[in-house]
Amino acid sequence: METKRLNLVDMAWLNVETENAPMQVGGLLTFQIPDGAPKDLPRRIVEHYHQFSQAYSPWNHRLRPGALRTVAPEWELLDEIDVEYHFRHSALPAPGGERELGELASRLHSHPLDFRRPPWEAHLIEGLEGNRFALYIKLHHSLLDGVAGMRQLAKALADDPNDTERPPFWALPPKKRRKRSPSETRPGMYRAVAELMGGAAEQVGSLPGFARVVRSMLKSARSETGTAGLPFSSASSLLNSRIQSQRRYATQLYSLAECRSLAHNAGVTVNDIVLTICGGALRRYLREIGELPSKPLTAGIPVSVRPADDQDAGNALTFIVANLATDIESTPERLQAVALSTRRAKNELSKLSAAAITQYTVALMAPYVLSLVTGMGGRTRPVFNVTVSNLPGPEGPLYIHGAQMEAFYPTSLVTHGQALNITVHGYGDTLGFGFIGCRETLPSMQRLAVYAGETLDELRETYGDRDTPAQDEVVADDKSSPSKSTAKRRKKTTQSATG
């Protein structure tokens, strides 16, 4: 059987897996069933997908058992999968609202994956109000990073509403399959040692550049105007506590066009707008429960270093650390501080070669991974306070059997020391925010979604176009959600679901 060795980053995601902190990511997609479609369209989609038992990389990857599994883990590449296990059919209890959907997604994301099989599963969820259904997908982070995962999923969705024969995402063969050398297909420590030795010269040659960037980051942090985020520079907060196994999930949907307009008017990037929305929500949430640190929170921002034409599995990410400026009350001033921080961090990263980026990533994340492996996660000073990811997505409408995708809400992972994760995913003219956190550590975490919308309102007041109407929609789902008057702001551009 053909095998494939995991790289060091993928191995790390396996080694830090615990019962309370499964390392899985995914997404919650909602679809509108068109008028005139069969009433049993969700069932027909499930039956169509169940015809495809052949799977391609990475969806056919299963961990190879054996004594070396923890030392030099490898994927076995299966020819077929148990498709009825991996793709399941579910239904929401009446009335099938956003609250019920959020609760189901929270439960599904709390359960760890089975490594005796390829570590992924998908659920088609029918019964969502408004003649809609949802698709929830989760996969282990060692299998794919977020950027690669979204590319794989987008390929399986049709851009033609009349396309009803398109195979599911696991049944689409990759564009290119490079022929492997004998050393690559030989399992075990032999290949592991060969690959490490082969890259040693390149890594040594990149050390001077890596050292220069570290010195520059430290100099900026020590200067009076230094606002670039620095690893370990923020105080511990409630976000950096120990966690339990159950998750709480909340979402928000915003207009990408409006965020671009705000960014243009403020002279910043869309990502700076996203970070400011997250920082404003965190500032109000932590202050309200008496847990706001005096020092500003920092965000770890994953940055893809994967080439646009790279179809390989695995992870190709590094991180920059940005200041969320949660110590600043004024939202416009906070935005400018965030923007200055991200510009400096990106400038330093741009100076690194590919090999130096690998060293930088290992140096940045090694203490974090080590704390998880040793059980010290949540007991030491964090590398950064919260992970905030912003993933690009397809620009045009996508369909499954004629049902148009409305929104893509990402789901991610939390760990000891990182009790909250915020991931944003683009699709068409929308930005879908997914807030996922530990149910026990963060009380009433759903309020973050509400406070994110209020921070966006504050940005509109300063940077919004006067002829652009407010675009808020919030769906209340529990006693900690906004008032009924707020919850009735519907049918515009922004929506929320929590569980």
N, C-alpha and C positions, 0 to 999 in steps of 0.2 A: 504493500500500500504506500502511495506517495505521501511524504511528510514535508513539513515546513517548520523551521525553527523560529521561535519568537525572538524579536529583538529585545534589547534591554528594557526599553520603556514598556513594551507589552508584558514582559515578565514581571515588572514592578506592579502592574495592575492586578496580576494574579496573586502576588505575594502579600499584598495588603488586604486581600479579601477576608472579611470576617462575617460572622452571622449577623451582627448589628450593622455592618457597613458593606453590603454587596456592591461591587464596582460595576454598576450597570447604568446605561444611558438609553435614551430613546426619544419617542415623540408621541403626541396625541394629535391626530388629524381629524378634522370634522368635514363632512361632505353633505351637500344639499341634493336630495333626490329630485330629479326634474319632473315636471308635470307630465302625466301620461306614462310614466315608467311603471313597470309591474310592481304590485304591492309587495311581492316577495323578492325584490331586487337584492337585498343583503344576502338572503339565502342563496340566490343564484350566483352571486360573486364568490361565496364560500365554496360552493360546488365546483365552480370553474377553477379556483385556485387549488383545490384538493386534487386536481388531475395532474399536478406537476410535482412529482416526487424526486426528480433529478435536480440537484442543487449545485451551484457553482461557487467559487471562492468569493467571499469568505464564509458564505452561509453553510458550507459543507465542512467547516473546520471543527473537529472534535479533539479535545486534549488526549494525547497519546498516554495510556497508562504505563506504569513502570516505576522502577526505583529512582530514575533520574528526572521524574516529573517536576520536582521542585528545584532541581539544580539546572537542568537544561531542558525545559519543557518544549514540546513540539506539538504541532497540529497534525492530526491525521486527516487526509482529504477524502471524505466519503463520496461514493458515487450517487447514493440516494439517501434521503432523510425520511423520517416518519412525519409526513406532512400534516397529518391530522393532529399530531401532538404540537407541532410548531405553530400551526395556524388554527386558531380556535374561534368558535362562534359564541357570542354572548349577547345578552339583552338587558336593558335597563328596566328596573321596576317603574311602574307608572308613578309620577307623570313624565319621567325621563328628562328632567331639566338639567341645567348646568351643574347644580349641586350634586345630583346623583352621579353624573358623569365624573365629576371631580373626585367624589368619594371612591368610585370604582377604580379610577386611575391611581389614587393613593394606595389602595390595597394591592393592586397588581404590581406596583413598583416597589412595594415593601418586601415581596417574596424573592429570595435568591434564585438564580438560574441553576439548572442541573448540568453539571460538567460531564456527565456520562453521555450527553448528547451535544450537538453544536449549541453553544450558549446564546441562544436567542429565541424569542417567541413573539407572536403577534396575535391580536384579538380584534375581530370585527365586532363592533358593539352596535346593535340596532336598537330602535325604540327611542332615539333622541327626539325631543319635541321639535315641531316645525318640519316634520317629514325629513329628518336627517339621520345619519348614522356616523359613527366614529371609528377610527382605526388606531389602536394603541400598539406600539412596537417597543420592545426593549431588547438590548443586546449587551453583552459584556464588553467593557471598555478595552480589554485586551484584543478583541476581535477587530475593532475599527475605532478611529477617532471620529469626532462629530462631523467634520467636513466631509470625510470619505463616506460616512454613513448616509449623509443627506444626498450626496451625489448618487449613491447606489439606489436609494429609495426613489429619487426623482426620475430616474431612468425607467422605472416600472410604472409610472403614472403617465397616462396618455395626454397629449396636447390636442387630441381630436375627440370630441364627445361621442362620436360614432364608432370609435375603436373599442370593441367589446371582446377582442381576442388576445389582447396583450398579456403576456405571461406575468406572474408575480415577480417581485424583486429578486427572490432567491433563484429563479429559473432563468435569469438573463445571463448569458455567457459574457465574460469580459471581452473587451475589444482586442486585447493583445495578451497572449500567453507565451511568455518567453520560455524557451527550452532550457531546462535546468541541467547543470553539469552534474557528474556523478558525486562530487563532494557536497553539493546542495541537497541531494536526495538521500545521502547516507545519514541515518539518524544518530543522535546521541552527542557525546562530548567531542567527538572528532571534529564535527563541523563547527561547534561552538568555539573551540580553541582556534581553528583555522581562521574564522572570521575576525576574532579579536586580534590575532597577530597581524592579519592583513591590514587592519585599519590603524595600527599603532603609529606608523610613521606619519600619517596625515594628522593624527591627533597631536603628536608632539610638535609638529610644524606650526600648528595654529595657536600654541600656548601664548606667544607674545601678544597677539591681537586680543586674545581673551583677557590677559592681564591688564592691557591698556583700558579696556572697557570697564573692568571692575574698578580701577583707580578713578576713572572719570565719574562713575556712578557715586563712589564714596565722596569725591570732591564736591559734586553737586549737592549731595545730601547734607554736607557739613556747611555749605555756604548759606549766607543769610537769605538768599533768594531761592535756595534749593527746594523745589517742590516735587521733584520726581520721587515716586514711591521707591522705597528701599526695602529689601527683604528684612524681616524681623524688626522693622522700625515702628510698628504699631503695637499698642498695648493689647493684651488679651481682652476679649469681650465675651458676652454671652454666646456669640456666634462661634466661639472657639472652645466650646465645652465638649464633654463626652456625650455620646448619642446612644439612643436605643434603636430598635429595628423598625418601628412604625414610622411612616412618612405622612406629611401633610403637603398637599399640592394646590397651588393657586395660579391663575393665569390672567393675563391682560392682553388685549389686542389694540394696537395703535396704527395710525396711518403713517406709512413710510414717507409719503410725499410731504406731509406736514412736518415730520421730523427733519427732513431735508431742508425745508423752508426755514425752520427755526435755526438749524445749524448754519445755513447761509447768512441769515440775518445777524447771527451772533459771531460769525467768523470762526467757527469751530467745525468739527466733524460730526457726523451722525452718531458715531460711537461715543463721542463726548456727551452728546445729548442723552444717550442710553445710560451712561455711567452716572450722569447727574440725576436722572430719574431714579436710579437705584439708590444712589447716595442720599437723596432727599427722603425717599421712603424709609431707609434704614435709620436716618437721623430721627425722624418723627416716631417710628416704632420703638426704638430703644429708649428714647427720652420718655415716652409715654409709660413704659414699664420700669423706669428708673435704672436703666442699664447703659446709658450713653456714655462712652469713655470721653475724657477730656481731650485726648489726642485723636487726630483724625483716623478713621478706618482706612485701610488700604484694600485694593482689589487685585487679585491675580487674574490676568487676562490672557487666556490661551490665544496664541498666534499661530496660524497654520504656516508651515514651511514646506507644504506639499506642492510640487509643480502642478500646473493646471491639467496636464495630460497624464498625471500619475494615477493609474487605476489599481495600484497594489493595495492590499489590506494592511492592517497594522496602524500604528500611530505615527504622525509626522507633525508634532506640535512642540512649541516652546511657550514660555510665559514672559510677559512683562508685568511689572508691579506698578500700579497707579494709585495716586492719592485721591480718595473719595471726598475729601474736604468736609467731612461731617461735623467739624468743629465750627464751620461758618454758617451763620443763620441765613444770610441772604442767598437766595437761589441763584441769581445772576452772578454774584461774586463766587459762589461755589462752582458754577459752570466754568468760569475762567481759570480757576485754580486747577480743576480737573483737566482742562484742555492743555494747560502748560505742562502738567505732569505727564500726560500721555505723549505729547510731542517730544519731550526729552527722552522718555523711555524708548520710543520708536527710533529716535535718532541714534541712540547707543546701540540698539540691536542691529541697525543697518550697517554698522561698521564691522560686523562679525562675518567670517567665512562660514560655510556649512559645517565644517569640523568644529569651529569655535562655538557655533550655536549649540552643538551637541554637548560640549563641555559646559557651557553656560547653563543649559537645561539641567544637566546632572548636578552641577554645583548648587543651583537654585532649589531643586526638588529633592536632592538626596536627604537633607535633614528632615523634610516632611515625610518622605517615604520611610526613613529610618524610625521616626517616631511612631508610625503606624505599625511597623513590623515588630518593634520592641514593646508595643502596648503603651507608649508614652503619649500618643496622640491625645490632645485635649488637656494635657497636663503640663505642657511647656509653651513658651512664647511662640505664636504662630508665624509662619513665613509671611503670610498675609491674612487678612481677616475673612475675606469672602471671595469666591470665584465668580466672575461675571464674564460670560461668553456671549459673543455676538456673531452668529453664523449667517452668511449670505444664503439666499435661496432662489428658486426659479422665479423669473419675472412674469411669465405668462401663466394663464389658467391651466390647471391640470385636472384630469378626470379619472375615475374608475367606473367603467361601464356607463358612461354618460353622466354620472353624479359628479358635480364640480366640487373640488376641494375649496372650502371656505377659509380655513386657517390652519397653521401648523404651530402647535405649542410644544416646545422641547421639554423633555424630562432628563434630569441628570443625576449625579450621585452626590451623596454627602458622606463624610467620614468623621471619625473622632478628631476634633480640632477644627472641623469645617462643617458645622451643623446646618448651614444654609448654602444653597447653590442657586444662582440666577442665570438662566440661559435664554437668549433671545434668538429667534429665527425669522428670517425674512421670507416672504412669499407674496408675489405680486406687489400690491401697494399696502402690504401689512407688515407689521413687526409683532410677532407673537412672543410674549414674555412668559416664561415658565419659572415660578418660584417653588422650589422644593426644599423641605427642611424636616428636621427631626420633630416628630409630633410632641415628644415629651420635653425637649430642650427649649423650644420656642413657643410660648403660649400664644394662642390666637394669631398664628402666623399669617392667616389670610388677610389681616389688616394691611400687610405690606402691599398687596395688590391695589387696595384702595388708596393708600398713601402715594403709590407711584402715580396714579391718575391725578392726584391733587398737586404733585410736584410738576407734572406736565402742564397743568392749568397755570401754575406760577410762571413757567417758561413762556407760555402763550402771552401772558400779560405784558412781558417785556419784549419778546422777540417775535410774536405772532403778527401776521398780516391782519390788518383791521377788517378786511373784507372776507376773511376766512372764518366760517362759523366754528364754534366749539364742537368737538367730535368725541364726546364721551358716551360710553355705554357701560354700565356696571350691573351685574346680575347678582343680587343678594342670595346667599345660600345658607347662612346660618346666623346664629344670634350675635356673632361678632362682626357680621358684615354691616355695611352702611345702612342708613335709614331707608324706609320705604320710599321716600321721595327721591332719594338718590338712586335707588334701585330701579326706578321707572324710566330712567334716561336710556331708552332703547332705540334700536333700529337706526343707529348712526354708523359709527366706525369702530368704536372701542367697546370691548366686551370682556367679561370676567367670569371665570369658573373656579370654584374652590372645592376641596374635599378634605 
